[in-house]
Amino acid sequence: HPAARAAVLLDTGSERRAELHGRAAGLLHAGGGAAAATAEHLLASGRVEEAWTVPVLEEAATLALAEGRVGQAVEYLRLACRVCADGPRLARIRTALVRAEWRINPGAPTPHLTELTTALHRGHLRPSDGLVLAKALLWHGRFEEARDVLSRLGLESGPHDPETAAELRTTRPWLRCWYAPLLAHVPSAEEEPDPRPAPSTAVSWRLEAATALDSVLSRGPSEQAVAEAERILRTSRLDETGMDTVESALLALTYGDRADRAAPWCDGLIAEAAARQSPGRQARLATIRAEIAVRQGDLPGAERYARQALEIIPAGSWGVAVGGALASLLTALTAMGRHDEAADQLNLPVPEAMLQSRYGLHYLQARGRYQLATGHLNAALGDFLACGELMRQWGLDVPGLVAWRGEAAEAMLQLGDRDGARRLLEEQLAMVDQCAPRARGVAMRQLAATGDLRQRPALLRKAADVLQEAGDRYELARALADLARTYHDLGELRRARLTARRAWMLAEECQAQPLTRLLGVEFGWSSGGDQSARESAPAVSDAVLSDAECRVAELAAHGYTNREIAKRLYVTVSTVEQHLTRAYRKLRVSSRVDLPTAMGALTRAG
């Protein structure tokens, strides 16, 4: 009876109970009992002396990790470390413990790193485990120790076993994308040809994901790299492939200007990490999700995901990777006009070694944007140029990672160097193609500011079209705001007001308060102008436009004339007028002036 059992156990002393657990573990093992049940008795006993206990604890830990019971796996491995006397086996167990603790908190394994380094010096650490140690040291900014680990592994002379060879083939592109200055310490593929296949599917996927990301960051986005990243995400699971695989695949999509396709994958993986009790992985994925949100113009979302990452893992445990979450948070807060909060984040201490990693590039960009928004133009320009110099040195100079030329050009324009800004922007536009719509649209918007006033509308309209296709609402709002100002300066006041209202609605959705306030001031809206715009929105949630009517109404809402719309859609002006008439009726508006508000309301309702 449960009550009788509880009474007996309550009346049993702790030493006697530990002895009973130890005997139960021995009986289970002798009878072929499950490793998990045996390991639980070993934990409760605390007295582990027999040689058979270590492999049982290892097996139980492996099963627990596969089932998402990370905390239990950590306990099993810690106990195994305490009782294992065999040097090489202890090093292998300690490496597994580092991997398991990393899932919970990347800062937790720090005490083990010194012990693993000692094991390496004694020759007890396998080369593949040595690479795990090197990656952990890099995370914490201990670059000199990581270099020493790579050198002691004898990588320059090439590996001799298939597992190490496969890990090295994976490490090269991974290092290039995360810690490029360390790449010189790993032999190149040309120096070490190895036709042997990877020893496991997980290693193969990790290599393919790292190669896809390397391709995007070194040569720019391509349909092939994007397709490869999505194929990996379709066939992988977080525990089967490891965090490096999904992280590389997600970033290949994100930096490849496919944030809209990366977002649902990332959301699913965050839910999986939470279900598998892996808060460390959940936080790292939330950091990527924040970067995705920035590129979609979802400023509140970027703030939410970045804060979530920093709440799950304290800033002090992030190591150099803290730059990723802080960069997205700084970018969002700056664009939303919350400069005091952004300054608080900038005051947080960050590792100096962060600037020798990919995370440092994003941090420099975000800090530069804050400096630009707060009027420190030379400091902003310095951050953007420093970012560009690092990217060139590392061979990662692609706008999809950080469009530093456009950022620097904006600072130059405010400093009065129009020619210098134009040179940078023309150089950047020459680097992007149809595979990078967001980077191309932003560069066109920025380039328009360097040209003649009458030439700006065509370029800004094209930039707006491209940015709408790319799905970045904040950058689209900025392009439309510039277009509205250009129309105003050209004396086309009706067009200016139409476009400005559309820009204002987008900026409000993004909570970009500086942009909404500026539009209000520039176009004479009172402090309640935004409210009047909101109240003027017709009730159109039930309106159903045909595809043709929707296309015509969208172009008209962006300020295109009927003739321009007809030319773009390859239809007659009469057809455009008919579509507009039907759209007016369905949207319950009487003129083009109300179209931006009506179409915005229709989009939100949809």
N, C-alpha and C positions, 0 to 999 in steps of 0.2 A: 504494500500500500504506500502511496506517495508520502503520506504523513509519517508512517513508520520509518521510511527511508530517510526523510528529512531529520527526524528525531535522532536516529542513529548517527548520521553524519555530523549533526550538531554536537553530539556528545563525544565525537572522536577528535582527539588532539591533532594539531597541524602536522606534527612529525609522523604520527601514525597514518594520517590521511595521505601524506606524500609517499610513504612507503607502499601503501595500498595502490596508489596510482602507478608507481613504478612496477609493482608486480603485475598489475593489469596490463600495462604496456608490454611486458615480457611475454605474458600468456597470449596476447593478441598477435604479437609478432611470430611466436612459435606456431600458432595455429593458422597463420596466413591471413590475419585480419587486415582490414583496410588501413592504408598508410595514414589517412586523415584521423581516424579514430585512435590509432596508436600514438600519433603525434600529439593529440590533445592530452592523453594521459602522461606523455613525457613532459609536456609543458607544466601540467599540474604537479608532477613529481618534483621537477627541478633537479633531480639527481640522475644525470645521464652519464653512464660510465662505459657501457658495453659498446663494442665496435659497430654493431649493427644499427645503432640509433642514428648515426649521421646520415647514411643513405635513406633511411625512413623519413627523416625530417626534410631532406632534399626533395624526395618524391612528393611528400605532402605539400610542400611549398609550391612545387610546379603545378599540382592540381588546383591548389587554392588560387594561384594567379590566373589560371585558365578559366576559373569560375568567377572571377572578379572579387574574390575575398582577399584583397591586397593586405589588409591589416594582419590577418592570420598568417599569411605567407611570410610577412616580415618577422613575426614572432618565432615561427619555425626556424627561419634562417639565422636569426640572432642566437637562438639556443644552439644551433649547429656550429656557429662560429666559436661559441664559448667552449665547446667540448672537442672540436676537431684538432688533432695534433699533427696531421699530415700537411706540410707546407703547401704543396701545389693544390691539394684539394681545398684547403682553407682559403687560398687565394681565389679559387673558382667560386666557392660559396660566398665569399665576401663581395665578389663582383655581382653575383645574383642578388645579393642584399642591396647593393647600391642601385641596381636597376629597379628593384621593388620599391625601395624607399623613395626613389625619384618620382614614382607615380603619385605619391602622396604629397611630397614637398621636396622640390629639387635642392633645397638647402639642407635637408636632413642628412644626406650621405657624406657631408663634408668631413666628419671625423674619420671616416674609413679611407679617405684618399691618401693620407700619409702612410697608413698601413699597407695599402695596395702598392704604393710607390716603393716601399721597403721590400715587398714581395717581388716586385719587378727586378730590383737590384740583386736579389738572391737567386734569380732565375726561376722563381716559382710561378710567374704569371704567364699565361698563354698569350701569344701575340694578339689574338682577337680580343681578349680581355684587356690587354694593354691599350687598345684603341678606345674601349669604353672608358678607361681611366683618363685618357687624353681628352676625350670629349667633356667629361665631368670637370676636369681642370680648366678647360677653355670656358665653360659656362660661368665659372667663378672668377674669370679674369686672371687666372694663374698661368699666363702664357709661357713664361720661362720654364716652369715645371712641365708644361705640356710639350714644349720643344724637346726637353730632356727625355721625356717618355718616348716620343717618336724616334729620337736618335738611338736610344738604348734598345729599341725593338729591332734595330738593324734594318730599317726599311730601305735604306739606300741600296743595299745589296740584293733586295728582292726577297719575297717570301718563298717558302718551299712546300707548304701544305695548301690544299684547295680552299679550306675555310678562310685562312688568312689572306690568300690571294683575292678571294671574293670580297672580303671586308675592305681590302685596300682599294679595289676598283670602285667600291661604294664611297670610301672616305675621300677620295680625290675630288669628285664633283661636289660632295657635301661641304668640304672645307672651303672650296672656292666660293660657294654661295653664302657661307656663314662667317668664316674666319679666313679670308683670302690671304693675309700675310703669312699664315702657317703653311700654305700650299707648297712652298719651296722645300719643306721638310718631308714631303711624301714623294716617292718616285713617280715620274710621269708614265703614262701608258706606253709611250714610244720606247722608254727605257726598259719596260718590263712587259713584253707581250705574253699574254696568258690565255690560250684558247680554251682552257678547261671551263666547264659550266659552273654556275654558282651551286653550292652544295644544298641549298634549300630554296623553296619558293619565296619565303620571307626575305631572304637576302637578295634574290633576283628582283623582287618588287622594290626593295629599298634602292637598289642600283638604278632601276628604270625611273623611279620618281626623282632621285637626285639628278640624273642625267637630263630629264625633262626640264627641271628648274634651272639647271646650269645653262641649257640651251636658251631659255627665255631671257636669262640675265646677261648672257654674253653676246647673243645675236639678236635679241628682240623676240617678240611673240610670233608664233607660227601656228597654223591649224594643226600641224602634226604634233607639236608639243602639247597643245591644249587637249587634243584627242587622247594622247597618251596619258595625261594626268587624269582625265575623266575615266578612262578604262581602269586605271589603278584604283581609283576611289570606288568604282562599281564592284570590284572584285575583292576588296580588302576589308578587314575588320581591325579595330584598334589593337587588340591583343595578338592577333595572328601576324601582323606585319610590323608592329611597333610604331612609336610616335614619329620617328624620323620619316617614315614612308608617307603617312597621311599629311604631315606638315609640309613636306616638299611638294606633294601633289597639289595641295590647297594653294600654296604660294605660287606655283606655276600658273594656276588659273588667275590668281589675284594680280600678279605682276604682268600676266599676259592679257590684261584688259578684259577679263571675263569675270568680274566681281559678281555679276548676277548669277552666274553658274556656280561659283564657289560658295555662295551664301547657303543654299540648302544643304550642300554636302557638309559644310562646317556645322550647321545647326544640328544635323543628325549625329555627327561625331561628338559634339558637346554633350548631347543627351546620353550617348553610349558611355562616355567617360564618367558621367555622373552615376549611371546605373552600375558601372563596374568599380565604383568606389576608388576612382583615380583622380582626386582633386588636382594633382599636379598637372596631369594631362588636360583636365578641364580648363585650368587657368591658361595654359599655353594655347589651347584652341580658342579661348575667349579673346586672347590677344590678336590672333589672326582674324577673328570675326570683327574686332574693332577696326582693324585696318581695312577690311572689306567694306564696313559701314562708311568709313571715311571716303572711299572711292565711289560709293553710291550716293554721296551727299546726304547721308543719314547721320547728321551731327548728334542728335540725342542718342541714337543707337550706338554710335562710336563711344560716347561718354559712358553709357551704361555697361558695355562689354569691357571697356578698359578698367573701369572701377571694379567690376566683378573679378577680373583677373588679379587686381592688386589686393582685393579683399581675401581671395582664396589663398594666395601666396603673399606674405608680407614683402614689402619692397626689398628688405635686407636679404631675403632668400633668393631673389631673382638673379643675382650676379649681373653679368653684362646684359642679359636679356631684358632687364628692367627697361631698357631704352625703347623696346617695342611698345609696351603698354603705355609708357609715359608719352611717347610721341603721338599716339592716337588721341590720348586724353588732352594733351596740349593743343593739338590741331583743332579738335572739336570745341574746346573752351574758347580758344582765340576767335574762331569763326562765329561763335555765338555771342561774342562780346564780353565774356566773363573773364576779364583780364586779371583781376585780383586772384581769382582761383587758379588761373594759369601760372601766375607768378609763384604761388605757393608750391605748385608741382615742380617748377624750375628750381626752387630752393632745396629740393630733396637731394641728398648726396648720391652721386652715381659713380661707379667704378671708372677710373681713368682708362682702363683697358677697353671700355665699351667702344671707344672711337676706333678700335682696330677690328671691329666686327660690323656685320650688316645692321645690327640694331643702332649703332652709332650714326649711320647715315640718316635713318629716319629721325633720330633725336636732333641732329643738326638742322634738318629741314623744318621740324616743328618749332625749334627754338628760333630759327630765322623768321618764320612766319609771325611768331609772337613779337619779335623785335620790329618787324615791318609794321605790324598793326599798332604798335605803341610809339612809333615815330623814331626808333633808333635805326636809321636807314643804313649807316655804315656798318654797324654791328650785324644787321641782317645780311647785308651783302657779303660780309666776311664769312658768315656761317654757310651761305649757299656756295660760295666759291671753294671753301674748305671741303665741303661735301663732294663737289665736282672733282676736286683734285684727288681725293681718295678713290672715287669711282674710276677715274682714269688709270690710276696706279694699279688697281686691282683687276682691270679688264672687265668691269661690270657697268660700263657707261651706257646704260640704256634708259630712256625716259620712263619706261614702265616701272622701274624700281624707284627712282627719284628724278623728277624732271627739274634738275637743278638749274639748267639754263633759263627756263621760263621763270623760275623763282628769282634768280639773279637779275633777269631782265626787268621784272617789276620793280625791284629796288633801284635799278639804274634809271628807269623812267622817272621815279620820284626824285632821284638825285639830279635829273636833267640831262642824262647821257642817253639821248634817243638813238644815236647811231650805234653805240655799243649794245644797247638792248636789241636793236633790229638784227645785228650780226648774230647774236646768240640765238635769237628765235628762228632765224632762217636756218641756222645750223641744226637746231632741234627739229624743225619741220622736215628737214632732209633725212632725219634718222627714223621717222615714223611712217607707217604706211596704213593700208586699209585694215590691217590686223590689230591696230592700236587706236581705236576711235577716240577714246577718252583723252589720251595724250595728244592726239592730233587736234581735237576740238579745243582743248585748253590753249595749245600753242597758237592756233589761229586767232582765238580771242585776244591773246596777249599781243600778237603781231599787229592786229588792227590798230592798237593804240599808238603804234610807231609810224603809221602811214598818214596820207592825206585824208582830210575829213570826208571828202566825197567818195573816197574809195572804201571807207570803213563799212558802210551798211551791208554790201554784198558779202564781205568776208565774215562779218559778225553773224549774218543770217546763216551762212554755211556752217560756222562754228556752232551755232545753236542747234542746227539740224543734226550735226554729228554728235553733240553732247546729249541730245535727247535720245538718240539711238544707243549711246553708250550707257545711259541710265544714271548719270551723275546729276542729281537735281540741284545741288548747290552750285556747281560750275555752270549749269544751264541758266540758273538765276543770274549769275554774274555776267554771262554773255548777253542775256536779254536786257539787263540793266545798262550795260555798255551800249547796246543797240538803241535803247530808249534815249539815252543821253545824246547819242549821235543824231538821231532823228530830231531831237529838240534843237541841237545846235544848227541843224540844217533848215530849221523853220518848219518842219513837218510835225506840227504839234499834235494833231489827232493820232498819227501813227505812234508818236512818242508816248502819249498817254496810254494807248492800247497796250503797247509793249511793256511799259513800266508796270501796269497793273498785273500783267502775267508774271513779270519778274518778282513783284512784291508777293504774290500768292505763293510762288515757289519758295521764296526766302522765308516766308512765315512758316511753311511746312517744315523747313529745315531748322527753324528757330534761330536763323541767322539775324539776330537783332540789329547789328550795325548796318547791314544791307537794307533791311526794312526801314530803319530810321532815316538812312541817307536818301532812299527813294522818296520817302514822305517829304523830306525837306526840299529836295530838288524839284519835285513836281507839285509843290504847294499844298500837300495834304496837311490837314490840321493834326493835332495829337490824336484825334479820334478818327483820322482818315482811314486807318486800317479797319476800324469797326464799320465805317460806312461802306467800305469795299466788301466787307463780309456780309453786311445786311443786304447789299445790292445783288448778291448771288441768287439767282432764281432757283426755284425748287425743280430740279431736273433729274432727280434720282430715278424717275420712271421713263425718262426719254430713251429711245432706242434709235440710234442713227445707223444707217447702212455704212458699209466700209467706205464707199465713195463719199458720202456726206461727211463722214468723220474726217477723212483726209482733207477735204476742202475746208471744213470748219477749223481744223487745227492750223492750216496754213494762214487762213484769214485771221485767226486769233494771234498769230505771230506777226501780223502787220503786212502780209503780202497783198498786193492788189489782185483783182480778178484776172487781169491779163498775165501777171506773173504766175499765178496759180495755174492758169490754163497751160502756160508754157512748161511748167514743171511736171504737170500730170499728163501732158500730151492729149488734152481735150480742148474743146472750143470754149470761148468766153461764155457763150450762151449756156453751155452745160454747167459751167461753174456757177452761174447765176441761179440756175434751177436747183442745184444741190444746196446752195446757200439759203434759198427761199424755204425749202423744206426743212433745213436744219434750224432756221429761225423759228419756224412754227413748232417744231418738236421741242426745242429748248425754251420756248416761250420768251424770246427776246425780240427786240425790234430793230437792232442795228449791230454793226461790228463792234461798237464800243463795249457791248456787254458780252461779247464772245469769250474773251480770256477768262472771265469769272465763271461763265456758264460751262465752258469746257473743263476748267479746273474742278468745278463741283461734280461734273459728270465722271471725271477720272476718279475722284475720291469715292464717289458712290459705287463705281465699278470695282 
